[in-house]
């Protein structure tokens, strides 16, 4: 746990004031902890210990792999700013990742389109406490077709 907290503190301390606010507003520490846990124990054990039994078995190996990719990005400090969005998750993968953390997508706003890449600002709501967070997901239209 000490390494986890040290790494999280280093990440937080490396941020400028605006990004530090986004970090806090996005409940990043909570998401970071859950992502770290998923990567350490894997989908089966994570689900067995999870209150909502996430991830669900019917998400399949492809879903679990996408979640792993997303969790690795979380541990690198990715996703909570538009300058450093999630990548290669696709629309469904992003939704699966945040379902793991008990969030549902409530709003998607496209904030930039550059060729075949679309940057979405995504507002999510927590299943239990109703809190809202915002994350960013860069969609590659070509990759999205492959993921479907």
N, C-alpha and C positions, 0 to 999 in steps of 0.2 A: 504494500500500500504506500510505503514511503516513496518508492520510485515513481509511482503513479502521481502522487501529489507533487513531487519535485518536478517532474516533466510538465505537469499542468501549470505550475507556478512559473517555470521558465518560459513557457509559451505565453502566458498572460503578461509577464514582465517585458516580453519582446515587442508588445503591441504599442502603437501610438494611442493617444487619448480617444480618438473616434472609434478605432477598432476595439479598444478595451471596453467601451460602452456596448458595442455590438456583441462582444464576447459575453458580457454579463447579461444583456437583454435576451440573448439566445439560449440561456441556460446551458451554456457550453460545458461547464464542469460536470453537470449531471449526465449529459450525452457522452462526454469523454469517458466517464467512469463505466457507463453501460457498454460502450464500444470496446473498451479495454477488456471488460469481463467476457464479452462474446468471443473476442479473439483468443482469449486464454482457454476457454472451456469448450468452444465449438457449439454448433446449433442444438445438438441433442441434449447435452447437459444443461445448456442455458435454458432451453425450453422447459425441462423438467423442474427447474428451480424458480421459474418465472411465474408471477401471479396470474398472468394472462396466457401462459404457455406459448409465449412468443420465442422464436419464430414457429409458425405453424408447420407441421410436417408437409402439408400440401403445397408449400412454397417451393419445394423441390430443391435439388442440388444447384440448379441455375440461380434460383433465388438466394440460396445460402451463399453462393459464391459472390453474387452482387452485393449482398450485405457485408461480406468479409471485405470486399473492395472499399465499400463506403466506410466501414469501421476503421480501416487503415488510413483513409483520408482524414477522418475525424482526429485520429491520433497525431496527424501532421498539422492540425490546426486549420483544416480546410472546411469551407462551407458557410461560414457565418458572415462573410463579406462578399460583395459583388466582384471585387478584384481577385478573389481566390475561391471560386465556387467549386462545388462537387463536379467531377467529370466522370464520364463513362459509366454512369449509373442508369441513364435513361429515365423515363418517366416512371415506369413501374418499379424499377430498382430503388429509386428515391423514396417512393411510397412504402416499399417493404422496409427499407432502412429505418424510416421514422415510425413505422408501426412497431418495430422492435423496441423503440423508446417510448411507446404509448402516445404517439401523436398522429392525428388525422390532418390531411390537407384540407384547408378551408378556402384558400384563395391562391390563384396563380396569376401573376402579372408578368408578361413578357416585357423586359426592360431593354433588350438589345437583340438585334438580329444582324449577324455578319456572315453572309454567304449561307453555308449549311449549318451554322451554329446559332443556337438560340439560348439566350441567358434568361432564366426565369427567376423571379423573386417569389418565394413560396411562403405563405403564412400557414402555420399549423396550430392546432389546438390540442392540448393534452386531454386524454381520455378521462382522467379522474378530476384534476383540479381546474380544468377549463382555461388554464393559462395559454397565452399565445406567444409564439416565437416566429422568427423569420430566418430562412436559410436560402441559399442560392444554388441553382443547379444549371450547369451548362449542358445543353442537349446538342449532340451531333446528329443531325437528321439522318446521315448515312448509317451511323452506328445504331440509331433507334430502329431503323428498318431491319437490321440484322438481329436485334434483340427480340423482335416480335415473332 
